[in-house]
Amino acid sequence: MDNHIKISNERKQDMILAIKNYFQKERDEELGDLAATLILDFFLEKLAPEIYNQGVYDSYKYLNERIEDLLEIQKY
């Protein structure tokens, strides 16, 4: 199973621009495309899977609670 987070090229370009804008605004640093791409790749490889997994767990928990609610409508 492939554990990498995949994003479209268009979305990746949007994220690279967002990183460059963040560094310019918050740190007064100008980043090039390569530096911003490396930062994005780091986040996608090292951090995104953990965030994704938390979203999966939260969804699982939510659905289990809804299933319990469904059982309450049984007729006896």
Secondary structure, DSSP 8 states (H G I E B T S, - for coil): --------HHHHHHHHHHHHHHHHHHH-----HHHHHHHHHHIIIIIHHHHHHHHHHHHHHHHHHHHHHHHTT---
